[in-house]
Amino acid sequence: MIVPLLILLAIISGSAVVLVRAPRQQIVALGVNGLVLALLFAVLLAPDVALAEIVVGAAITPLLFLVTLSSMRMDRRREPEA
């Protein structure tokens, strides 16, 4: 009963990553998608894959995207001074 629900949530969260237009909202959707996939892996008795998904898919990748996005916005603020 819970596996089909998690698969449906994975489809919805994956679609949200693609369909959302704002970069910050895409990053949040990517983190949520990583958490949903980690839950799915845990329910399917793959705890090692679930832990890797939590670390990489739900934490490190969104964090790197946030850092990159914030550094790009800081570069835009510096350009008008020239």
NUTISE-519046 format. One line per field, with one value per residue: residue number from 1; chain; z, y, x of N, C-alpha, C in turn. Coordinates in pm, whole numbers, always signed. Each point is the difference from the previous one (the first is absolute). Example, Ala and Ser with C-alpha at 12.3 -4.5 7.8 and 13.67 -1.06 7.14 Angstrom:
! NUTISE-519046
i	[1, 2];
ch	[A, A];
n.Z	[+780, -72];
n.Y	[-569, +105];
n.X	[+1319, -35];
ca.Z	[+0, +6];
ca.Y	[+119, +119];
ca.X	[-89, +82];
c.Z	[+0, +73];
c.Y	[+120, +109];
c.X	[+90, -77];
END
This chain:
! NUTISE-519046
i	[1, 2, 3, 4, 5, 6, 7, 8, 9, 10, 11, 12, 13, 14, 15, 16, 17, 18, 19, 20, 21, 22, 23, 24, 25, 26, 27, 28, 29, 30, 31, 32, 33, 34, 35, 36, 37, 38, 39, 40, 41, 42, 43, 44, 45, 46, 47, 48, 49, 50, 51, 52, 53, 54, 55, 56, 57, 58, 59, 60, 61, 62, 63, 64, 65, 66, 67, 68, 69, 70, 71, 72, 73, 74, 75, 76, 77, 78, 79, 80, 81, 82];
ch	[A, A, A, A, A, A, A, A, A, A, A, A, A, A, A, A, A, A, A, A, A, A, A, A, A, A, A, A, A, A, A, A, A, A, A, A, A, A, A, A, A, A, A, A, A, A, A, A, A, A, A, A, A, A, A, A, A, A, A, A, A, A, A, A, A, A, A, A, A, A, A, A, A, A, A, A, A, A, A, A, A, A];
n.Z	[+0, +72, -64, -37, +126, +40, -82, +41, +124, -36, -62, +101, +91, -77, -18, +129, +8, -91, +61, +117, -13, +124, -13, +91, -64, -110, +69, +50, -121, -37, +105, -25, -128, +44, +82, -98, -83, +97, +22, -130, -4, +105, -56, -108, +125, -37, +126, -61, -91, +99, +71, -106, -20, +129, +1, -110, -6, +132, +7, -52, -86, +79, +93, -85, -36, +129, +26, -103, +34, +125, -43, -77, +100, +74, -100, -6, +132, -28, -101, +55, +91, -98];
n.Y	[-120, -1, -110, -34, +30, -64, -96, +15, +5, -106, -47, +32, -43, -107, -6, +21, -82, -69, +2, +6, +128, +31, +46, +91, +13, +4, +77, +66, +5, +33, +80, +44, +8, +50, +73, +27, +17, +72, +56, +16, +40, +75, +33, +15, +26, +123, -27, -72, -37, -27, -48, -66, -33, -25, -57, -71, -70, -10, -16, -76, -68, +1, -36, -85, -37, +0, -58, -80, -17, -9, -77, -58, +7, -37, -85, -18, +3, -68, -52, +56, -39, -85];
n.X	[+82, +110, +40, -124, -26, +108, -38, -125, +44, +73, -107, -78, +88, +20, -131, -10, +103, -64, -118, +62, -32, -32, +124, -34, -114, +75, +82, -102, -55, +123, +8, -123, +34, +113, -74, -85, +101, +55, -118, -11, +126, -29, -116, +75, +37, +29, +37, +92, -86, -84, +101, +42, -127, -6, +119, -10, -113, +2, +131, +94, -74, -109, +85, +57, -122, -31, +115, -18, -126, +39, +99, -90, -85, +103, +31, -131, +10, +108, -69, -109, +88, +21];
ca.Z	[+0, +9, -115, -108, +42, -13, -144, -47, +51, -76, -132, +19, +37, -117, -96, +54, -27, -141, -40, +73, -77, +83, +38, +142, +20, -60, +93, +108, -56, -15, +133, +38, -82, +60, +122, -37, -53, +112, +69, -84, +9, +134, +4, -85, +70, -51, +89, -45, -109, +62, +66, -105, -60, +95, +2, -130, -68, +80, +76, -65, -131, +14, +62, -104, -89, +69, +4, -136, -31, +75, -54, -129, +26, +49, -116, -73, +72, -19, -137, -29, +50, -100];
ca.Y	[+120, +121, +10, +78, +139, +63, +11, +114, +121, +18, +52, +138, +88, +8, +90, +135, +48, +39, +98, +126, +90, +80, -83, -39, -99, -125, -59, -59, -118, -102, -57, -81, -120, -86, -60, -98, -117, -67, -77, -114, -98, -60, -93, -113, -71, +35, +111, +65, +92, +107, +94, +73, +95, +110, +84, +61, +55, +90, +96, +61, +58, +128, +99, +51, +85, +126, +77, +47, +102, +123, +62, +61, +124, +98, +48, +94, +127, +68, +46, +141, +94, +21];
ca.X	[-82, +82, +89, -63, -12, +132, +30, -80, +66, +124, -39, -45, +113, +88, -65, +11, +136, +8, -101, +12, +85, +91, +115, -1, -106, +50, +95, -81, -67, +103, +25, -117, +6, +102, -55, -102, +70, +66, -105, -35, +109, -3, -114, +35, +107, +132, +40, +123, -37, -79, +93, +72, -95, -18, +121, +29, -117, -81, +80, +116, -33, -72, +88, +90, -79, -27, +125, +24, -100, +29, +121, -36, -73, +96, +74, -85, -2, +128, +18, -32, +101, +105];
c.Z	[+0, -122, -117, +35, -15, -147, -59, +48, -74, -138, +12, +31, -115, -106, +48, -25, -143, -34, +71, -72, +83, +51, +147, +29, -62, +94, +117, -49, -20, +134, +47, -80, +55, +127, -31, -55, +110, +81, -80, +7, +136, +12, -83, +52, -66, +83, -44, -112, +56, +68, -103, -65, +93, -5, -132, -57, +78, +73, -85, -132, +13, +64, -102, -98, +67, +5, -138, -37, +73, -52, -136, +22, +55, -116, -80, +67, -22, -139, -22, +47, -105, -103];
c.Y	[+126, +16, +74, +148, +73, +14, +118, +133, +28, +57, +147, +93, +12, +92, +145, +59, +52, +117, +134, +89, +77, -88, -44, -105, -134, -70, -65, -127, -114, -66, -87, -130, -97, -69, -107, -126, -76, -83, -124, -109, -69, -101, -124, -78, +17, +117, +70, +99, +117, +103, +81, +104, +118, +94, +74, +71, +102, +106, +69, +68, +128, +110, +60, +90, +134, +90, +58, +111, +130, +69, +65, +131, +108, +55, +100, +136, +78, +61, +147, +100, +33, +104];
c.X	[+86, +91, -67, -17, +134, +40, -77, +61, +131, -29, -41, +117, +100, -57, +10, +138, +9, -93, +9, +101, +103, +114, +0, -106, +39, +96, -73, -68, +100, +32, -115, -2, +104, -50, -104, +66, +73, -100, -40, +106, +0, -113, +29, +121, +137, +53, +128, -28, -81, +90, +79, -90, -25, +119, +18, -122, -78, +82, +107, -36, -83, +86, +97, -74, -32, +123, +29, -97, +29, +126, -27, -73, +93, +82, -82, -2, +129, +13, -34, +104, +104, -35];
END
